[in-house]
């Protein structure tokens, strides 16, 4: 179980770093799969200052939220303050436009918790990873996660996608049942946003029909909208059983490749554990030891507490 916690958290950040150079680019033909490798963005790309193995704003949000959650109960105000501090220092790495706009509103209004933007972008989906690891009770997780999403994203589709993916990861870690995990995602989408549910079912049909990754990327889409990012990631997670093949395919889809590969990395790590992820890449991943320690904290916090001895 510890290895699945480590795999989920580190897999997410690893996926983000792998997809980093390919964000905003057109999709590439998949061709023959090669081993995933860290790359560097071309000069002039928004991520051109990042080195191979460094993560983007998705990894930053995972780190900020995970540190907050590792202390026990999540403090929304502290989370918002850390977002604003990172924004004010110009430290966000090619941030989602909605995250940028929400931080700008926080700065101008001095309202930390009510500056979210009504957008369906996938900029808050990285929150799904630490919340899936921090909560055993799924109802409590939902109760805590949605208000945190609202700090930057107020659109119901963004909430449905983030909670749905958190439920998928949480179910997968607890049950090791892939079908049950996707059923948890589908249930959240069906209850919270009908269009997201429909798009997920369409992606599943495309995958089962044998549609190629290239065709799926063109038809499903790979924009920053959750209506495209999450269904495309779901298509890939259903298609590829081997984590290295999943990650190698995810970086080819272009568009929101960083977030799509982040979701695929979290899924692969939660399903197969940290041993399934490329060891040589993990060694080169930025702040790998920090994320590893946070994963261990979440695991230890979820262990049953020993009963205190009763007094005679």
Secondary structure by P-SEA (a helix, b strand, c coil): caaaaaaaaaaaaaaaaaaccccccccccccccccbbbbbccccccccccccccccaaaaaaaaaaaaaaaccccaaaaaaaaaaaaaacccccccaaaaaaaaaaaaacccccccccccccccccaaaaaaaacccaaaaaaacccccccccccaaaaaaaaaaaaaaaaaaacccaaaaaaaaaaaaaaccaaaaaaaaaaaaaaaacccaaaaaaacccccccccaaaaaaaaaaccccaaaaaaaaaacccaaaaaaaaaaaaaaaacccccccaaaaaaccaaaaaaaaaaaaaaaacccccccccc
